[in-house]
Amino acid sequence: MSNCFSLLTLRREHSNVDLYTDDFGFDILINQLNLPYGDVSLTLNSLKNEDHRLWILGKIKVIELQEKPFVHVDNDVFTWEPFPKSNQNDYLLVQSKHFVPDNYKLALLEVQKKLTNVPLPLNKDINEYNFNVNVGIVGGNDIDFFQNWCNTAKNFLKENKLQITDLENIGYFNQIIEEFFISCLLSERKNVTYLIDCSNDPNVLDSVLQFHLVPFLDRYIHLVGIAKKNELACKQLELRLKHEFPEYHKKVIDLINSFDCKDSSSLYEKMKFERISKSLQIVYSYKYRELKSLKIKLYDNFTIYENEEDGSFCFIEVDPFSGIELHKMSLKGINQLICYFAEPLSLNELIELIKRNLQINNDIEVRQMEKNIVSSIFEEILLVGSLEIGLGN
C-alpha cells in the first residue's frame, strides 16, 4: 500500500516517476500490481549478496546512477503538492532540517571509535554538529554534490566492511551515512530548499506524521522510523489509498487475499473504519475555513464521565456490538477539549469560546491556539474515530 500510495500521489504532481528495484520488487509492483511507473531498473539485483541490514547501499546505488537533475523519494513518502524547482546549477532540495537527535550522536561516537578512515566531515567533535536532515525527499541540480557523497560513502563502507558488523546498532549507522553525512555536506551550501524547517521548533518535524491534517493543512507525509509499525499510521495509509485510489486499494487487497490472509477485524473495527472513511470524504470535499464551520459531535459509544471528587474527566470507549469496554482514559490538558462535543459544536465556535475564556488577543497566540485545537480535534476525528464531523452548519 505504501509503494502504491507514494507512487500515485507523486504521479499526480509529477508526470514521470522511475522505479529502482530488484526481481522481487518487480514481480510485486509491476507484474502483480501493474503500477504506472516510468522507467524500471533492476539495478538493485546487484546487492543480492550484500548485508541487507545496510539498506543505505540501495540509496547510494540509485543516486550514483543519476546524470541529470532528479529527486529521490523514499517509498513511504506521500505528497499533496509538487516539489519546488530551480534552474540554478547549485540548487539542492531536502525534506527537512532539524536538531541532531541524541541517539544519532551516540551512533556517531561509536563510528568514530570503532571504524577506520572516517571521512573528515564525520570525524569532528560531536558538539560541532548544528543540525541533521531527513532525506526521505532529496535531490536537485548539482550532480557533483551527490557523486561526492556516493563515492566517499562507498569507500568508507568498503574499508570498514568487517568492522561494521560489530557496531551496536547498524540501523543508526545507515542513518549516519545517509542523513548525518549529507547534513555535513549541506552545512557548506547556501542554495538549499528545506520543505520543512524544524531548526527553531523541533515539534515541526511531527508534521510529516500528521495524517489527520492532510490535505487541508499539511502537504507531506513520511512514515519515519517506527511510524512504519504504528497501527494508526498504517490504518490511515489504507484509508487514504482506498479514498484517493480505490482501484489500487482493491488490487492490493486481492493480492493479500491470494496469500490466504484472513481479515481478523471485529465488527466494530470495520464500523470504525467506515466511520473514519466517511469523515475523510468530508475532509477532502471542503476547504479549511469551511471545515471549521461544520458541526462535530461525539459518537454514542464514547462516553465522558466527571469524577465528583476531584472534577477530573474520564473518556470511555465501548464496543457497541458486544458492550465490552475497550479503552478508558483520563482526560488531561488539551485532550479535555473533547468534552465540548457532547453536543454538536463547530471548531469556529470552540475556538471563539476558548479565546474568550483564556482572554487571548495576540494574533500569534491565537494562531497557535487554533493550530493546537484543530490538530487535537482532527486527531479524534480521523485517527481515534471518536468524533463525527459534517452534521451541518
C-alpha positions in Angstrom: 0.0 0.0 0.0 2.9 2.3 0.8 4.5 1.8 -2.6 1.2 2.3 -4.3 0.2 5.5 -2.4 3.7 7.0 -2.7 3.8 6.5 -6.4 0.3 7.6 -7.1 0.5 10.8 -5.1 3.8 11.6 -6.8 2.4 10.9 -10.2 -0.5 13.3 -9.5 2.0 16.2 -9.2 4.9 14.9 -11.4 4.4 13.3 -14.8 7.1 10.7 -14.5 8.4 8.6 -11.6 11.0 5.9 -12.2 11.5 2.8 -10.2 14.7 1.2 -9.0 14.1 -2.3 -7.6 15.2 -5.9 -7.9 13.4 -9.0 -9.3 11.3 -9.5 -6.1 10.1 -5.9 -6.2 9.5 -6.1 -9.9 7.3 -9.1 -9.5 5.0 -7.4 -6.9 5.0 -3.8 -8.1 4.9 -4.4 -11.9 3.8 -7.9 -12.6 1.1 -8.2 -10.0 0.0 -4.6 -9.1 0.8 -3.2 -12.5 1.8 0.2 -11.0 2.3 3.0 -13.6 6.0 3.7 -13.1 8.0 5.3 -15.9 11.4 3.5 -16.5 12.0 0.5 -14.3 15.6 -0.6 -13.4 16.6 -3.9 -11.8 19.9 -2.5 -10.7 19.3 -3.5 -7.1 19.7 -7.1 -8.1 23.5 -6.3 -7.7 23.0 -6.0 -4.0 21.6 -9.5 -3.6 24.6 -10.9 -1.7 25.2 -7.8 0.4 24.3 -7.5 4.1 20.6 -6.5 3.9 20.8 -4.6 7.1 22.8 -2.0 5.2 19.8 -0.5 3.4 21.9 2.6 2.6 23.6 0.6 -0.1 20.4 0.8 -2.2 20.1 4.6 -2.0 23.8 5.0 -2.8 23.4 2.6 -5.8 20.4 4.6 -7.2 21.8 8.1 -6.6 25.2 7.4 -8.1 23.4 6.4 -11.4 21.8 9.9 -11.8 23.3 12.1 -14.5 20.8 14.9 -14.6 18.7 16.8 -12.1 16.5 14.4 -10.0 14.5 14.0 -6.8 14.9 10.7 -4.9 11.8 9.8 -2.9 11.5 7.0 -0.3 8.6 4.7 -0.9 7.0 5.7 2.4 6.7 9.4 1.4 3.3 10.8 0.2 2.7 14.2 -1.3 -0.1 16.6 -2.0 1.7 19.3 -3.8 4.6 19.5 -6.3 8.2 19.9 -5.3 9.7 23.3 -5.8 12.1 23.7 -8.8 15.0 25.9 -9.8 17.1 26.4 -12.9 20.2 27.2 -10.8 23.0 24.7 -11.1 23.8 24.6 -7.4 20.2 24.1 -6.3 19.5 21.3 -3.8 16.2 20.1 -2.3 15.8 18.3 1.1 12.8 17.1 3.0 13.6 18.6 6.5 16.1 20.2 8.7 16.1 19.7 12.5 18.1 19.2 15.7 20.6 16.4 16.0 18.9 13.5 18.0 20.8 12.2 21.0 20.8 8.6 19.5 22.5 9.9 16.4 25.2 11.5 18.5 25.8 8.2 20.3 25.9 6.3 17.0 28.4 8.8 15.5 30.6 8.5 18.6 30.6 4.7 18.1 31.5 5.1 14.4 34.4 7.5 15.3 35.7 5.0 17.9 35.4 1.7 16.1 35.8 2.4 12.4 38.9 3.5 10.4 39.5 6.3 7.9 36.3 8.1 9.0 35.6 10.9 6.5 36.6 14.2 7.8 33.0 15.6 7.9 32.0 12.7 10.2 35.1 13.0 12.4 34.6 16.3 14.2 33.8 16.9 17.8 30.2 15.9 18.4 29.3 19.4 19.7 30.3 21.0 16.3 27.3 19.5 14.6 24.4 22.0 14.4 21.7 20.2 12.5 20.6 17.0 10.9 18.4 16.4 7.9 15.9 13.8 6.9 16.4 12.8 3.2 13.1 10.9 2.6 13.0 13.5 -0.2 16.3 14.6 -1.6 17.7 15.8 -4.9 18.5 18.9 -7.0 20.6 20.1 -9.9 24.1 19.6 -8.5 25.0 16.1 -9.6 28.6 16.6 -8.4 27.4 17.1 -4.9 25.7 13.7 -4.9 28.5 11.9 -6.7 30.9 13.2 -4.0 28.7 11.8 -1.2 28.3 8.4 -3.0 32.0 8.0 -3.7 33.1 8.9 -0.2 30.4 6.8 1.4 31.2 3.7 -0.7 34.9 3.9 0.0 34.2 4.3 3.7 31.9 1.3 3.7 34.4 -0.8 1.7 37.3 0.0 4.1 35.2 -1.0 7.1 33.2 -3.9 5.7 34.2 -6.3 8.6 34.1 -3.8 11.4 30.6 -2.6 10.6 29.1 -5.9 11.8 30.5 -5.2 15.3 28.5 -2.0 15.6 25.9 -2.0 18.3 23.2 -0.6 16.0 23.6 -1.0 12.3 20.3 0.8 11.8 21.6 4.0 13.2 24.9 3.5 11.2 22.8 3.7 8.0 21.4 7.0 9.1 24.8 8.3 9.9 26.0 7.5 6.4 22.8 8.9 4.9 21.3 11.8 6.9 24.3 12.8 9.1 26.9 12.7 6.3 24.6 14.6 3.9 23.9 17.2 6.6 27.6 17.8 7.0 28.0 18.4 3.3 24.9 20.7 3.2 26.2 22.8 6.0 28.7 24.3 3.5 26.0 25.0 0.9 23.7 28.1 0.6 21.2 27.3 -2.2 19.3 24.6 -0.3 15.5 24.4 0.0 14.1 22.5 3.0 10.5 21.6 2.6 10.1 21.6 6.4 12.5 23.6 8.6 12.5 22.4 12.2 15.7 24.1 13.2 13.8 26.5 15.5 11.0 24.3 16.6 11.6 20.5 17.0 7.9 19.8 17.1 7.5 21.0 13.4 9.0 17.6 12.4 5.9 16.0 13.7 4.1 17.4 10.7 5.5 14.6 8.5 3.4 12.2 10.6 0.2 14.1 10.8 -2.2 12.3 8.5 -5.1 13.9 10.3 -4.1 17.4 8.9 -3.8 16.3 5.3 -4.6 17.7 2.8 -6.1 20.9 4.3 -3.0 22.0 6.4 -0.1 19.6 5.7 1.2 18.5 2.3 3.8 15.8 3.0 3.7 12.6 5.0 6.8 10.5 5.7 6.4 7.4 7.9 9.8 7.8 9.5 11.3 5.3 11.8 8.9 3.3 14.0 5.9 5.0 12.4 6.1 2.2 9.8 4.9 -0.1 12.5 2.4 2.3 14.1 -1.1 0.8 13.8 -2.8 4.2 13.5 -0.4 5.3 10.8 -0.9 2.1 8.8 -4.7 2.3 9.0 -4.5 5.9 7.8 -2.4 4.8 4.9 -5.0 2.3 3.9 -7.8 4.8 4.4 -6.1 7.3 2.2 -5.3 4.8 -0.5 -8.8 3.5 -0.6 -10.3 7.0 -0.7 -7.9 8.5 -3.3 -7.1 5.5 -5.5 -9.8 2.8 -4.8 -8.8 0.6 -7.8 -5.3 0.2 -6.5 -6.6 -0.4 -3.0 -8.6 -3.3 -4.4 -5.6 -4.6 -6.2 -3.6 -4.8 -3.0 -6.4 -6.4 -1.1 -6.9 -9.0 -3.8 -3.2 -9.7 -3.7 -3.2 -10.1 0.1 -6.2 -12.4 -0.2 -4.4 -14.6 -2.7 -1.9 -15.3 0.2 -4.9 -16.7 2.1 -4.6 -13.9 4.7 -7.9 -13.6 6.7 -9.3 -10.3 8.0 -9.4 -10.6 11.8 -11.0 -7.2 12.3 -14.1 -7.2 14.6 -17.4 -5.8 13.5 -16.7 -2.7 15.5 -13.3 -2.2 13.9 -14.9 -2.5 10.5 -17.6 0.0 11.6 -15.0 2.5 12.8 -13.0 2.1 9.5 -16.2 3.1 7.6 -16.9 6.0 10.0 -13.5 7.4 9.5 -13.8 6.9 5.7 -17.0 8.9 5.8 -15.2 11.7 7.7 -12.3 11.5 5.3 -14.7 12.1 2.3 -15.8 15.3 4.1 -12.2 16.5 4.8 -11.3 16.1 1.1 -14.5 17.9 0.0 -14.2 21.1 2.0 -11.6 23.9 2.3 -10.1 24.5 5.7 -12.2 27.5 6.5 -15.3 25.5 5.6 -14.3 22.5 7.7 -14.2 24.8 10.8 -17.8 25.7 10.3 -19.1 22.1 10.3 -20.7 20.7 13.4 -18.9 17.9 15.3 -20.3 15.5 17.9 -19.1 12.6 20.0 -20.2 9.2 18.7 -22.7 7.4 21.0 -20.4 4.6 22.1 -17.9 7.2 23.5 -18.8 8.5 27.0 -17.3 11.2 29.2 -17.7 10.9 33.0 -16.8 13.6 35.5 -15.1 12.4 38.8 -17.1 14.2 41.5 -14.2 14.0 44.0 -11.6 15.9 42.0 -13.5 17.3 39.0 -11.4 15.3 36.5 -12.9 13.7 33.4 -12.7 10.2 32.1 -13.1 9.1 28.5 -14.5 5.6 27.8 -14.9 3.7 24.5 -17.3 0.8 24.4 -17.8 -1.8 21.6 -21.4 -1.1 20.6 -21.8 -4.8 19.4 -20.5 -6.6 22.5 -20.9 -3.9 25.1 -17.3 -4.5 26.2 -15.3 -1.5 27.5 -12.3 -1.1 25.1 -10.5 1.9 26.4 -10.6 4.1 29.5 -8.5 7.3 29.7 -8.2 10.3 32.0 -8.6 13.5 30.0 -5.8 16.0 30.7 -4.6 19.1 29.1 -5.7 19.7 25.5 -7.5 16.3 25.5 -10.2 17.8 27.7 -11.4 19.7 24.6 -13.3 16.6 23.6 -15.8 17.3 26.5 -17.2 20.2 24.5 -18.6 17.8 21.8 -21.2 16.0 23.9 -23.5 18.3 21.9 -22.9 19.4 18.3 -20.3 22.2 18.1 -18.1 23.6 15.3 -14.4 24.3 15.5 -15.1 28.0 14.9 -17.4 28.1 18.0 -14.9 26.2 20.1 -12.0 28.5 19.1 -14.0 31.6 20.0 -15.1 30.0 23.3 -11.5 29.2 24.3 -10.3 32.6 23.1 -12.8 34.3 25.4 -12.2 32.1 28.3 -8.4 32.5 28.1 -8.7 36.1 27.1 -6.2 35.6 24.2 -5.9 38.7 21.9 -2.4 38.4 20.5 -2.6 37.3 16.8 0.4 34.9 17.1 -1.0 33.2 20.2 -4.5 33.0 18.6 -3.0 31.2 15.5 -1.0 28.8 17.7 -4.1 28.1 19.8 -6.1 27.4 16.7 -3.5 25.1 15.3 -3.4 23.1 18.6 -7.1 22.8 18.8 -7.6 21.8 15.2 -4.8 19.2 15.4 -6.3 17.7 18.6 -9.8 17.5 17.3 -9.0 16.1 13.9 -6.9 13.5 15.6 -10.0 12.4 17.3 -12.0 12.5 14.0 -9.5 10.8 11.7 -7.3 8.7 13.9 -9.3 7.7 17.0 -12.7 7.8 15.3 -14.4 9.2 18.4 -15.9 12.3 16.7 -18.3 12.7 13.8 -18.0 15.7 11.5 -20.4 17.1 9.0 -23.6 17.5 10.9 -24.5 20.7 9.1 -23.8 24.4 9.7 
